[in-house]
Amino acid sequence: MTTTTLAVLVPLLPFLGAAAGLLLGRTVPGLVRPLAVLPALTSLGLAAVVAVRQGGDAAVDAATQLTPTGSVPIDLALHIDGFAALVAILVGVVASCVQIYSTAYLRDDPRYPSYAALVSLFTSAMLLVVYSGDLMVLLVGWEIMGICSYFLVGHYWETPEARAASLKAFLVTKLGDVPFLIGLFALAVDAGSFRITRILATVAQGGLDHPTLIALLLLAGVAGKSAQFPLHTWLPDAMAGPTPVSALIHAATMVAAGVYFVARLLPVFAASAAALVVLAVMAAVTMAGSALAALAQDDIKRVLAYSTIGQLGYMTGALAVGDRGAAVFHLLSHGAFKALLFLAAGVIIHAAGTNSLAAMSRMKGLRDRVPDAYWTMTVALLALAAIPPFSGFFSKEAVLGAAEHTATGHADSAPAAAGWIVLVAGLTAALLTAAYATRLWLLAFHGRGADAPDHGRQPVAMTSVLWVLAVPSLAFGVTVGVLPDWFDGHELAPTLTTSVLGTGVALVGALVTYGAWRHTTALATRVPIGAVAAHPDADAGQVEAEAIASHAPAYGDVASAPDPADPGRLLLGPLHRHAAVGFHLDALYAALFVRPVQAGARLVRFLDREVVDTYVRGAGTAPRWLGAAVRRAQTGNVQTYLSALLAGTVVLAVAAVLVATAGA
């Protein structure tokens, strides 16, 4: 087969698996798991073959115009460069691991067939975004991911938390998609095409008439999809969905799409220095704010959610300083260790079995009960904290190195101000990231919460994928010397200055957090909070569904269960209560946007019911009354009719006499 044919099959196979799963999942239950796992694995294999054939050389381009659409044509096009080839492998690896993991995690869930089909559709949509060479085709995958996230986040739809989270995710991302769509049209009009290659050629020739406006419109969609400030608030609440869904969304789909989009069209954004500064500020606020919020969360999944927001901030920061190689390098590295963190969290949820889901203050004795999760999550947390030689160190240092290079004036691809903003925020976030990663590790595996019944050994399908993902989390950094050939030749090796600074602040954050934990543990006299365990025979999906249905603090008031032994409270001090609720952004948005819209809706409803409907009802009432009066006159009595005729004649005669008299 040609490379183009193989590339077409990569997103097509998961799509066919999703269609077959939706059609046959209920009627032929035995096909559900093969239809979930095999297309993902096959797609991964084909993506690897495509990457080998592409080899980091010239991009593979193919296109066909299905039908004329007017002045700006839309083509079914592929554009596979080194970035696309490697990101497709990441998507295939994570999707395959999630599907295998879910066969055990949701084995008794009656909605597993639709869940598996939606995960396959989600995977297909992201692969379409990765390989697409036309922005309209990319938009199709972009929007399919949005609707898939709505259904998957709301998988436990019988709980109000899941329903609210799915609606919030859908609406917030759509809020960003509206200006994004306008920006796509404006870009296509300026370039005369939706084809990515032609757009980039137009940019190279200085042919964009409105680069700043287009870039800012596109950034709105990126902020929504990749959960960047100020449209990031949907992602922590999306933890109401099943944990494997979180791994898929956070590691390889949805939130990665926005970063990948900017990386692919970076020259468009680089054409406007103002847009790059805006992107840098957005990244800086996202990195610092999300790290502070993560340090205050009690639910392990919300910690990881805010962590994802912050790590995406590093990627957008790299793009703000004009280095898409560093951004995609961190995207690949982060995809491996973040998928591992979420899937390990799923194992912890099953082991803890508490009605407060994954509240770390309620965990106890999990290190010995889930050794696979303990060791693999330790690797992933070290990668997250950017401790050498784990993968996160190399990818995060590539970002900081690019920022330092720009800040010191050694790069003309972005303003020096953007470099300084990203560098300072990146170092600050490195300190806080190590702090909340250490806190998570201590509370989850060395906590003093309540005992929960031992659910026995975790299924092999769940633990095996943890070790698979632990390999790139530990060793992906060794590719730092090879990846530049795939990434436009950009150097990715760590620089001395940022390596020393980044590692130094990370170690300080970890050590200070450990010291705070020892101090608070020694002083704590708390009584362990009771835990209601799920049935020992329940699968992890049931545990999670029951936890959400119990209205756990993790999905309501995240600060409702104070833990004196929590080092985050000591480190943040009075800032803790604000960070625990995301610095009240949801309340602010509710006051500025939600309540005014609801008030306007109530006013419209009042006017419709009390004013418009009153006129409508009046228009019908008057003829009805007139008809009733006329109906009473129709008695059918001839004598009555003659009397009325005589009376009318008399009235007319009198009127005629009066008129004649007045005229005389």
C-alpha positions in Angstrom: 0.0 0.0 0.0 1.1 3.6 -0.6 1.8 5.8 2.4 -1.3 7.9 1.5 -3.5 4.8 1.6 -2.1 3.8 5.0 -2.6 7.3 6.3 -6.3 7.3 5.2 -6.8 4.0 7.1 -5.3 5.4 10.4 -8.4 7.5 11.3 -10.8 5.4 9.2 -10.4 2.2 11.2 -11.4 3.6 14.6 -14.3 5.3 12.9 -15.5 2.0 11.4 -14.9 0.3 14.8 -17.1 3.0 16.4 -19.9 2.6 13.8 -19.8 -1.2 14.2 -19.8 -0.9 18.0 -22.8 1.3 18.0 -24.7 -1.0 15.6 -23.8 -4.4 17.1 -22.8 -3.6 20.6 -26.2 -4.4 22.2 -27.1 -7.3 19.9 -23.8 -9.1 19.8 -22.1 -8.4 23.2 -19.2 -10.7 22.4 -17.9 -8.3 19.7 -17.8 -5.2 21.9 -14.3 -5.6 23.3 -12.7 -6.7 20.0 -14.4 -3.9 18.2 -13.0 -1.5 20.8 -9.4 -2.7 21.1 -8.5 -4.2 17.7 -9.2 -1.0 15.5 -7.1 1.1 17.9 -4.2 -1.3 17.9 -4.3 -1.7 14.1 -4.5 2.1 13.7 -1.4 2.4 16.0 0.5 -0.1 13.8 -0.4 1.7 10.6 0.5 5.1 12.2 3.9 3.7 13.1 4.4 2.5 9.5 3.4 5.9 8.2 5.9 7.5 10.5 8.7 5.2 9.4 8.0 5.9 5.8 7.7 9.6 6.3 11.0 9.4 8.3 11.0 13.1 9.3 11.7 14.0 5.6 9.5 16.1 3.3 5.9 16.1 4.2 3.5 13.7 2.6 0.8 15.7 0.8 -2.3 14.4 -1.0 -5.6 16.0 -1.9 -8.8 15.6 -3.8 -11.6 18.1 -4.4 -14.9 16.4 -3.9 -17.1 19.1 -5.2 -16.7 22.8 -6.1 -17.7 25.1 -3.1 -17.2 28.6 -4.6 -14.3 31.0 -4.4 -12.5 29.2 -1.6 -12.3 25.4 -2.4 -12.4 22.7 0.3 -10.2 19.7 -0.3 -10.1 16.3 1.3 -6.4 16.7 2.0 -3.6 15.0 4.0 -0.5 16.8 5.2 1.8 14.5 7.2 5.1 16.0 8.4 7.3 14.8 11.3 5.1 16.5 13.8 1.9 14.8 12.5 3.6 11.4 12.2 4.7 11.4 15.9 1.6 12.9 17.3 -0.5 10.2 15.5 1.6 7.5 17.2 1.0 9.2 20.6 -2.8 9.2 19.9 -2.7 5.5 18.9 -0.7 4.4 22.0 -2.9 6.3 24.5 -6.1 5.2 22.8 -5.1 1.6 22.7 -4.1 1.7 26.4 -7.3 3.3 27.4 -9.4 0.8 25.4 -7.5 -2.2 27.0 -7.8 -0.6 30.4 -11.5 0.1 30.0 -12.3 -3.6 29.3 -11.6 -4.3 33.0 -12.4 -0.9 34.5 -16.0 -0.8 33.1 -16.5 -4.5 32.6 -19.9 -4.6 34.3 -21.1 -1.2 33.1 -24.3 -1.7 31.0 -23.3 1.3 28.9 -19.9 0.0 28.1 -20.7 -0.7 24.4 -21.6 3.0 23.7 -18.7 4.1 25.8 -16.2 2.0 23.8 -17.7 3.2 20.5 -17.5 6.9 21.6 -13.8 6.4 22.6 -13.1 5.0 19.2 -14.9 7.9 17.5 -13.0 10.3 19.7 -9.7 8.7 18.6 -10.7 8.8 14.9 -11.6 12.5 15.2 -8.2 13.4 16.8 -6.3 11.4 14.1 -8.3 13.3 11.5 -7.2 16.6 13.1 -3.5 15.4 13.1 -3.4 14.2 9.5 -5.7 16.8 7.9 -4.2 19.1 5.3 -7.3 21.3 5.0 -8.7 23.5 7.7 -12.4 22.6 7.0 -11.6 18.9 7.3 -9.7 19.6 10.5 -12.7 21.5 11.8 -14.8 18.4 11.3 -12.6 16.4 13.6 -12.3 19.3 16.0 -16.1 19.5 16.4 -16.6 15.7 16.6 -14.2 15.7 19.6 -16.4 18.3 21.2 -19.6 16.2 21.0 -17.7 13.0 22.0 -16.4 14.8 25.1 -20.0 15.8 26.0 -21.2 12.3 25.9 -18.2 10.7 27.6 -17.9 13.3 30.4 -21.6 12.7 31.0 -21.3 8.9 30.9 -22.8 8.7 34.4 -25.7 10.9 33.3 -28.0 9.8 36.1 -25.9 12.0 38.5 -26.3 15.8 38.4 -22.6 16.3 38.7 -21.9 14.5 35.5 -24.7 16.2 33.6 -23.6 19.6 34.7 -19.9 18.8 33.8 -20.8 17.6 30.3 -22.9 20.7 29.6 -20.2 23.0 30.9 -17.5 21.3 28.8 -19.6 21.6 25.7 -20.7 25.2 26.2 -17.3 26.6 27.2 -15.5 25.0 24.3 -18.3 26.1 21.9 -17.8 29.7 23.3 -14.3 29.5 22.0 -15.3 27.8 18.8 -17.4 30.7 17.5 -14.5 33.2 17.1 -12.3 30.2 16.0 -14.7 29.5 13.1 -14.7 33.2 12.1 -10.9 33.2 12.3 -10.7 30.2 10.0 -12.9 31.9 7.4 -10.9 35.1 7.6 -7.7 33.2 7.2 -9.1 31.3 4.2 -10.3 34.6 2.6 -6.9 36.2 3.0 -5.0 33.1 1.7 -7.6 32.2 -0.9 -7.6 28.6 0.3 -8.3 26.3 3.3 -5.2 24.1 2.4 -2.6 24.4 5.1 0.3 24.3 2.7 -1.1 27.2 0.6 -1.9 29.2 3.8 1.7 28.8 5.0 3.0 29.8 1.6 0.8 32.9 1.7 2.2 33.8 5.1 5.7 33.4 3.9 5.1 35.9 1.2 3.5 38.4 3.6 0.1 37.9 2.0 -2.1 38.1 5.2 -4.0 41.3 5.4 -5.2 40.9 9.0 -2.7 38.7 10.9 -3.3 40.0 14.4 -7.1 39.8 14.1 -7.0 36.3 12.6 -4.5 35.1 15.3 -6.5 36.4 18.2 -9.7 34.9 16.8 -8.0 31.5 16.4 -6.5 31.8 19.9 -10.1 31.9 21.4 -10.8 28.5 20.0 -7.4 27.2 21.2 -8.0 28.5 24.7 -11.3 26.7 24.9 -10.1 23.4 23.4 -6.8 23.3 25.2 -8.3 24.6 28.5 -6.2 27.8 28.7 -7.0 30.9 30.7 -9.7 32.2 30.7 -11.6 29.3 29.1 -10.0 26.5 31.3 -12.7 26.2 33.9 -14.5 23.2 32.2 -11.6 20.8 32.5 -11.5 20.2 36.3 -15.3 19.6 36.4 -14.9 17.1 33.5 -13.4 14.7 36.1 -17.0 13.6 36.7 -16.5 11.3 33.7 -14.9 7.8 33.9 -11.2 8.0 34.7 -10.0 6.4 31.4 -11.9 9.1 29.5 -9.9 11.7 31.5 -6.7 9.9 30.4 -7.7 10.1 26.8 -8.8 13.7 26.9 -5.8 15.0 28.9 -3.1 13.0 27.2 -3.8 12.6 23.5 -7.0 14.2 22.3 -9.2 17.3 22.8 -6.9 19.5 24.9 -3.9 18.5 22.8 -5.7 19.5 19.6 -5.4 23.3 20.3 -1.7 23.1 20.9 -1.2 21.0 17.8 -3.2 23.4 15.8 -1.1 26.4 16.8 2.1 24.4 16.2 0.9 23.5 12.7 0.0 27.1 11.8 2.7 28.8 13.9 3.8 31.1 11.1 0.3 32.6 11.1 0.6 33.5 14.7 4.3 34.6 14.3 3.2 37.1 11.7 1.8 39.2 14.6 4.1 40.1 17.5 1.1 41.3 19.5 -0.6 37.8 19.1 2.6 36.1 20.4 2.7 38.4 23.5 -1.0 37.7 24.2 -0.2 34.0 23.9 2.7 34.4 26.3 0.6 36.2 28.8 -2.2 33.5 28.5 0.4 30.8 29.0 2.0 32.5 32.0 -1.3 33.1 33.8 -2.4 29.5 33.0 0.9 28.0 34.3 1.0 29.8 37.6 -2.7 29.9 38.4 -3.3 26.2 37.6 -0.3 25.1 39.7 -1.6 27.1 42.7 -5.0 25.5 42.3 -3.6 22.0 42.0 -1.7 22.5 45.3 -5.1 23.1 47.0 -7.2 20.2 45.6 -8.1 17.2 47.7 -9.4 15.0 44.9 -6.6 13.3 43.1 -8.3 13.7 39.7 -8.7 17.4 40.1 -5.1 17.8 41.0 -4.2 16.0 37.7 -6.7 18.1 35.8 -5.1 21.4 37.0 -1.8 19.8 36.3 -2.8 19.2 32.7 -3.9 22.8 32.3 -0.5 24.0 33.6 1.5 21.6 31.3 -0.5 22.8 28.3 0.5 26.3 29.5 4.2 25.2 29.0 3.3 24.1 25.4 1.6 27.3 24.5 4.5 29.2 26.1 6.9 27.4 23.8 4.7 28.4 20.9 4.6 32.0 22.1 8.4 32.1 21.8 8.2 30.6 18.3 9.6 27.1 19.0 7.0 24.5 17.9 9.6 21.8 18.3 9.8 22.3 22.0 6.0 22.5 22.2 5.3 19.3 20.4 8.2 17.5 22.3 6.5 18.4 25.6 3.1 17.4 24.1 4.5 13.9 23.4 6.3 13.6 26.7 3.3 14.9 28.6 0.9 12.6 26.8 2.8 9.5 28.1 3.1 10.4 31.7 -0.3 12.1 32.1 -2.1 9.1 30.6 -0.1 7.0 33.1 -1.1 9.3 36.0 -4.8 9.1 35.2 -4.9 5.4 34.7 -2.9 4.8 37.9 -5.4 7.1 39.6 -8.2 4.8 38.4 -6.4 1.9 40.1 -6.2 4.0 43.3 -9.9 4.8 43.1 -10.7 1.1 42.9 -8.4 0.3 45.8 -9.5 3.2 48.1 -13.2 2.4 47.4 -14.4 5.5 49.2 -17.7 7.3 48.7 -15.6 10.5 48.4 -14.1 9.1 45.2 -10.4 10.0 45.2 -10.1 12.4 48.1 -6.5 12.1 49.2 -7.2 13.0 52.8 -9.2 9.8 53.0 -6.5 7.4 51.7 -4.4 5.1 53.8 -2.1 2.2 53.2 -2.3 2.1 49.4 1.4 1.7 48.8 1.4 -2.0 49.6 -2.0 -2.7 48.2 -1.4 -1.3 44.7 2.3 -1.7 44.1 1.9 -1.4 40.3 0.1 1.9 40.7 2.6 3.0 43.3 5.8 2.4 41.3 4.4 3.6 37.9 2.8 6.7 39.4 6.1 7.5 41.1 7.8 7.4 37.8 5.1 9.6 36.2 5.2 12.1 39.1 8.9 12.4 38.7 8.5 13.1 35.0 5.8 15.6 35.8 8.1 17.4 38.3 10.8 17.5 35.6 13.4 15.6 37.7 16.2 14.2 35.6 16.6 11.8 33.9 12.8 11.3 33.5 11.1 12.4 30.2 9.5 15.5 31.7 12.9 17.0 32.5 14.0 17.0 28.9 10.8 18.3 27.4 10.2 21.0 30.0 13.8 22.1 29.7 13.4 22.4 26.0 10.5 24.9 26.7 12.5 26.9 29.2 15.6 26.8 27.0 13.6 28.3 24.1 12.1 31.0 26.4 15.6 31.9 27.7 16.9 32.0 24.1 14.2 34.4 23.1 14.4 36.5 26.3 18.1 37.1 25.8 17.6 38.3 22.3 19.1 35.3 20.5 16.0 34.6 18.5 14.1 36.9 16.2 11.0 34.7 15.9 9.2 36.3 18.9 9.5 39.4 21.0 11.9 39.3 23.9 9.1 40.3 26.2 7.3 37.0 25.4 10.5 35.1 26.3 10.8 36.8 29.7 7.1 36.2 30.5 7.3 32.5 29.6 10.7 32.0 31.4 9.6 33.6 34.7 6.2 31.9 34.7 7.8 28.6 33.7 10.3 28.6 36.6 7.6 29.6 39.0 5.3 26.8 37.7 8.3 24.3 38.0 8.5 25.1 41.7 4.8 24.7 42.2 4.5 21.6 40.0 7.1 19.8 42.1 5.3 20.9 45.2 1.9 19.5 44.2 3.4 16.4 42.7 5.2 15.6 46.0 2.0 16.4 48.0 0.0 14.0 45.8 2.5 11.2 46.3 2.7 11.7 50.0 -1.1 11.9 50.6 -2.1 9.2 48.2 0.4 6.6 49.3 1.5 7.6 52.8 -1.7 9.2 54.0 -3.5 8.7 57.3 -7.0 8.4 56.2 -9.5 5.7 56.8 -9.0 2.0 56.0 -11.0 0.6 53.1 -11.6 -3.1 52.4 -9.0 -4.8 50.2 -10.6 -5.4 46.8 -7.9 -7.9 45.9 -5.4 -7.8 43.0 -6.1 -5.4 40.3 -7.0 -6.8 36.8 -4.1 -7.4 34.5 -5.7 -5.3 31.8 -5.5 -2.3 34.1 -2.0 -2.9 35.6 -0.2 -4.0 32.4 -0.9 -0.7 30.5 0.6 1.2 33.5 4.0 -0.5 32.8 3.6 0.1 29.1 3.2 3.8 29.7 5.9 3.9 32.3 8.6 3.1 29.6 8.2 6.4 27.7 7.7 8.3 30.9 11.1 7.1 32.0 13.0 6.9 28.8 11.5 9.2 26.2 14.1 11.8 27.0 16.7 9.7 25.2 15.1 10.7 21.9 16.2 14.3 22.4 19.0 13.8 20.0 16.8 12.2 17.3 13.7 14.4 17.4 15.3 17.5 15.8 15.4 15.7 12.5 11.6 15.4 12.8 11.1 18.9 14.2 12.5 21.2 11.5 16.0 20.7 12.9 15.3 22.7 16.1 17.7 21.9 18.9 16.0 20.3 21.9 18.9 19.5 24.2 18.7 21.1 27.7 20.8 24.2 28.2 22.9 24.6 31.3 21.3 27.7 32.7 17.7 26.6 32.5 18.5 23.0 33.5 20.2 24.2 36.8 17.4 26.7 37.5 14.6 24.4 36.6 15.9 21.4 38.5 16.9 23.6 41.4 13.5 25.1 41.9 11.8 21.7 41.4 14.0 20.2 44.2 13.2 23.1 46.4 9.5 22.7 45.9 9.7 19.0 46.6 11.8 19.4 49.7 9.7 22.2 51.2 6.5 20.2 50.6 8.0 17.2 52.3 9.1 19.3 55.2 5.6 20.8 55.5 4.1 17.3 55.3 6.3 16.1 58.2 5.5 19.1 60.2 1.7 18.9 59.7 1.6 15.1 60.2 3.5 15.5 63.6 1.0 18.1 64.8 -2.2 16.5 63.4 -4.6 15.1 66.0 -7.4 14.5 63.5 -9.7 11.5 63.6 -9.6 9.6 60.3 -12.7 10.4 58.2 -14.8 7.4 57.7 -15.1 5.7 54.3 -18.0 3.9 52.8 -16.4 1.1 50.7 -17.9 -0.2 47.5 -18.7 -3.8 47.3 -15.5 -5.9 47.1 -16.7 -7.5 43.9 -17.5 -4.3 42.2 -15.5 -3.1 39.3 -13.7 0.2 39.3 -16.3 1.9 37.1 -19.0 1.0 39.7 -16.9 2.4 42.5 -16.5 5.7 40.6 -20.2 5.9 39.6 -21.3 5.3 43.2 -18.7 7.9 44.4 -20.1 10.6 42.0 -23.7 9.7 42.9 -22.8 10.2 46.6 -22.3 13.9 46.0 -18.7 13.7 47.0 -16.9 16.9 48.1 -14.6 16.5 45.1 -17.5 17.5 42.8 -19.1 20.0 45.1 -17.3 22.1 47.6 -13.7 21.0 47.2 -12.8 22.8 50.4 -15.4 21.1 52.5 -13.2 18.4 54.1 -10.3 20.2 55.7 -7.3 18.1 56.6 -4.8 19.6 59.1 -2.1 17.2 57.9 -2.4 18.6 54.3 0.9 20.4 53.5 -0.9 22.4 50.9 -2.8 24.3 53.6 0.4 25.2 55.3 2.2 26.2 52.1 -0.6 28.4 50.7 -1.9 29.9 53.9 -4.8 32.2 53.4 -4.6 31.7 49.6 -5.6 28.1 50.0 -9.4 28.6 50.2 -9.3 30.8 47.1 -7.1 28.3 45.2 -9.3 25.4 46.2 -12.2 26.8 44.2 -10.2 27.9 41.2 -9.8 31.5 42.4 -13.6 32.0 42.1 -13.5 32.2 38.3 -16.7 30.2 38.1 -18.4 32.5 40.5 -17.1 35.5 38.6 -18.3 34.1 35.2 -21.7 33.3 36.8 -22.0 36.9 38.0 -20.8 38.5 34.8 -22.4 36.2 32.2 -24.6 33.3 33.5 -26.9 35.3 35.8 -27.4 38.2 33.3 -28.2 35.8 30.5 -30.6 33.9 32.8 -32.2 37.3 33.8 -32.6 38.2 30.2 -34.1 34.8 29.5 -36.6 35.3 32.3 -37.5 38.8 31.0 -38.0 37.4 27.5 -40.2 34.6 28.9 -42.2 37.2 30.9 -42.7 39.4 27.8 -43.7 36.4 25.7 -46.2 35.1 28.2 -47.6 38.3 29.7 -47.4 40.7 26.7 -47.2 38.9 23.4 -49.5 36.1 24.5 -51.9 38.7 25.9 -52.3 40.3 22.4 -52.6 36.8 20.9 -55.3 35.8 23.3 -57.1 39.2 22.9 -57.0 38.8 19.1 -58.9 35.5 19.6 -61.2 36.6 22.4 -62.8 39.6 20.6 -64.1 37.6 17.6 -65.2 34.9 20.0 -67.3 37.3 22.0 -68.7 38.9 18.8 -69.6 35.5 17.6 -71.3 34.6 20.8 -73.4 37.8 20.6 -74.4 37.1 17.0 -75.1 33.5 17.9 -77.6 34.6 20.5 -79.5 36.7 17.9 -80.0 33.6 15.8 -83.0 32.1 17.7 -84.9 30.7 14.7 -88.1 32.4 15.8 -89.8 34.3 12.9 -91.7 36.6 15.2 -88.4 37.7 16.8 -86.9 38.4 13.4 -90.0 40.5 12.3 -89.9 42.4 15.6 -86.2 43.2 15.1 -86.8 44.3 11.5 -89.7 46.6 12.6 -87.5 48.1 15.3 -84.7 48.7 12.9 -87.0 50.3 10.4 -88.3 52.7 13.1 -84.8 53.6 14.2 -83.8 54.3 10.6 -86.9 56.5 10.1 -86.3 58.5 13.2 -82.6 59.0 12.1 -83.7 60.2 8.7 -86.1 62.7 10.2 -83.4 64.0 12.5 -81.0 64.4 9.7 -83.5 66.2 7.5 -84.5 68.6 10.3 -80.8 69.4 11.0 -80.3 70.1 7.3 -83.2 72.5 7.2 
